[in-house]
Amino acid sequence: IGEKGCGIWMKYLCSFLMDIQLFGVCVVFLIFMSESLKEIYDSFIPEQYHFGICLWIIIFGIILIPLSLLGSPAEFKIVAYAAMLCTG
């Protein structure tokens, strides 16, 4: 839309701003997931085995990196099946 409205420079500006926005959203969700799982994990595991929030962020990052390498929604079929299984 930016390219059609204002030219090629607006296309790159919109793309840059969307990348910044999506990065920020991903960081917030990564921290939220890490804090939530840390609380759940800490309630079931003895105190000497507790992990810090920084380690949980690294664990989730390593788990999610392969998903970020997928190119199109057609390659996300396994995620759709997992979501249906979790919902069921």
Short mmCIF file of the C-alpha atoms (twelve columns), coordinates in Angstrom:
data_MODEL
# 
_entry.id   MODEL 
# 
loop_
_atom_site.group_PDB 
_atom_site.id 
_atom_site.type_symbol 
_atom_site.label_atom_id 
_atom_site.label_alt_id 
_atom_site.label_comp_id 
_atom_site.label_asym_id 
_atom_site.label_seq_id 
_atom_site.Cartn_x 
_atom_site.Cartn_y 
_atom_site.Cartn_z 
_atom_site.pdbx_PDB_model_num 
ATOM 1  C CA . ILE A 1  0.000  0.000   0.000  1 
ATOM 2  C CA . GLY A 2  2.848  2.352   0.804  1 
ATOM 3  C CA . GLU A 3  4.370  1.860   -2.634 1 
ATOM 4  C CA . LYS A 4  1.106  2.564   -4.420 1 
ATOM 5  C CA . GLY A 5  0.440  5.651   -2.316 1 
ATOM 6  C CA . CYS A 6  3.813  7.385   -2.081 1 
ATOM 7  C CA . GLY A 7  6.352  5.455   -4.116 1 
ATOM 8  C CA . ILE A 8  9.172  3.037   -3.538 1 
ATOM 9  C CA . TRP A 9  10.640 4.856   -0.526 1 
ATOM 10 C CA . MET A 10 7.362  4.436   1.376  1 
ATOM 11 C CA . LYS A 11 7.389  0.714   0.587  1 
ATOM 12 C CA . TYR A 12 10.737 0.360   2.346  1 
ATOM 13 C CA . LEU A 13 9.684  2.592   5.243  1 
ATOM 14 C CA . CYS A 14 6.507  0.558   5.810  1 
ATOM 15 C CA . SER A 15 8.460  -2.686  5.606  1 
ATOM 16 C CA . PHE A 16 11.011 -1.405  8.127  1 
ATOM 17 C CA . LEU A 17 8.314  -0.215  10.545 1 
ATOM 18 C CA . MET A 18 6.444  -3.524  10.304 1 
ATOM 19 C CA . ASP A 19 9.669  -5.418  11.028 1 
ATOM 20 C CA . ILE A 20 10.276 -3.285  14.127 1 
ATOM 21 C CA . GLN A 21 6.691  -3.804  15.293 1 
ATOM 22 C CA . LEU A 22 6.791  -7.570  14.813 1 
ATOM 23 C CA . PHE A 23 10.142 -7.819  16.589 1 
ATOM 24 C CA . GLY A 24 8.714  -5.934  19.570 1 
ATOM 25 C CA . VAL A 25 5.609  -8.110  19.694 1 
ATOM 26 C CA . CYS A 26 7.711  -11.275 19.539 1 
ATOM 27 C CA . VAL A 27 9.937  -10.093 22.388 1 
ATOM 28 C CA . VAL A 28 6.916  -9.338  24.579 1 
ATOM 29 C CA . PHE A 29 5.343  -12.738 23.871 1 
ATOM 30 C CA . LEU A 30 8.655  -14.512 24.467 1 
ATOM 31 C CA . ILE A 31 9.011  -12.856 27.873 1 
ATOM 32 C CA . PHE A 32 5.368  -13.565 28.729 1 
ATOM 33 C CA . MET A 33 5.655  -17.254 27.794 1 
ATOM 34 C CA . SER A 34 8.897  -17.590 29.738 1 
ATOM 35 C CA . GLU A 35 7.473  -16.008 32.871 1 
ATOM 36 C CA . SER A 36 4.319  -18.120 32.690 1 
ATOM 37 C CA . LEU A 37 6.147  -21.408 32.234 1 
ATOM 38 C CA . LYS A 38 8.658  -20.467 34.944 1 
ATOM 39 C CA . GLU A 39 5.809  -20.004 37.428 1 
ATOM 40 C CA . ILE A 40 4.238  -23.327 36.444 1 
ATOM 41 C CA . TYR A 41 7.591  -25.126 36.541 1 
ATOM 42 C CA . ASP A 42 8.537  -23.608 39.907 1 
ATOM 43 C CA . SER A 43 5.276  -24.733 41.494 1 
ATOM 44 C CA . PHE A 44 5.964  -28.409 40.686 1 
ATOM 45 C CA . ILE A 45 9.757  -28.736 40.957 1 
ATOM 46 C CA . PRO A 46 11.894 -28.478 44.129 1 
ATOM 47 C CA . GLU A 47 13.590 -25.138 44.696 1 
ATOM 48 C CA . GLN A 48 17.142 -26.316 44.006 1 
ATOM 49 C CA . TYR A 49 16.147 -27.104 40.384 1 
ATOM 50 C CA . HIS A 50 14.552 -23.747 39.576 1 
ATOM 51 C CA . PHE A 51 15.681 -21.925 36.426 1 
ATOM 52 C CA . GLY A 52 15.896 -18.158 36.048 1 
ATOM 53 C CA . ILE A 53 13.762 -16.216 33.582 1 
ATOM 54 C CA . CYS A 54 16.784 -15.645 31.336 1 
ATOM 55 C CA . LEU A 55 17.287 -19.373 30.881 1 
ATOM 56 C CA . TRP A 56 13.603 -19.828 30.033 1 
ATOM 57 C CA . ILE A 57 13.872 -17.140 27.363 1 
ATOM 58 C CA . ILE A 58 16.836 -18.973 25.818 1 
ATOM 59 C CA . ILE A 59 14.966 -22.299 25.949 1 
ATOM 60 C CA . PHE A 60 11.924 -20.834 24.201 1 
ATOM 61 C CA . GLY A 61 14.138 -19.077 21.676 1 
ATOM 62 C CA . ILE A 62 15.850 -22.332 20.757 1 
ATOM 63 C CA . ILE A 63 12.497 -24.106 20.458 1 
ATOM 64 C CA . LEU A 64 11.002 -21.372 18.248 1 
ATOM 65 C CA . ILE A 65 13.979 -20.758 15.925 1 
ATOM 66 C CA . PRO A 66 13.175 -23.713 13.621 1 
ATOM 67 C CA . LEU A 67 9.620  -22.413 13.206 1 
ATOM 68 C CA . SER A 68 10.922 -19.009 12.160 1 
ATOM 69 C CA . LEU A 69 12.891 -20.626 9.327  1 
ATOM 70 C CA . LEU A 70 9.731  -21.879 7.632  1 
ATOM 71 C CA . GLY A 71 8.849  -19.736 4.643  1 
ATOM 72 C CA . SER A 72 5.127  -19.963 3.937  1 
ATOM 73 C CA . PRO A 73 1.942  -20.962 5.755  1 
ATOM 74 C CA . ALA A 74 1.872  -24.176 3.693  1 
ATOM 75 C CA . GLU A 75 4.920  -25.327 5.665  1 
ATOM 76 C CA . PHE A 76 3.102  -24.771 8.985  1 
ATOM 77 C CA . LYS A 77 0.789  -27.793 8.675  1 
ATOM 78 C CA . ILE A 78 2.413  -29.458 11.670 1 
ATOM 79 C CA . VAL A 79 1.686  -26.367 13.774 1 
ATOM 80 C CA . ALA A 80 -1.970 -26.429 12.682 1 
ATOM 81 C CA . TYR A 81 -2.256 -30.096 13.652 1 
ATOM 82 C CA . ALA A 82 -0.595 -29.418 17.009 1 
ATOM 83 C CA . ALA A 83 -3.004 -26.536 17.652 1 
ATOM 84 C CA . MET A 84 -5.988 -28.747 16.870 1 
ATOM 85 C CA . LEU A 85 -4.623 -31.451 19.163 1 
ATOM 86 C CA . CYS A 86 -4.097 -28.974 22.007 1 
ATOM 87 C CA . THR A 87 -7.558 -27.501 21.522 1 
ATOM 88 C CA . GLY A 88 -9.109 -30.966 21.522 1 
# 
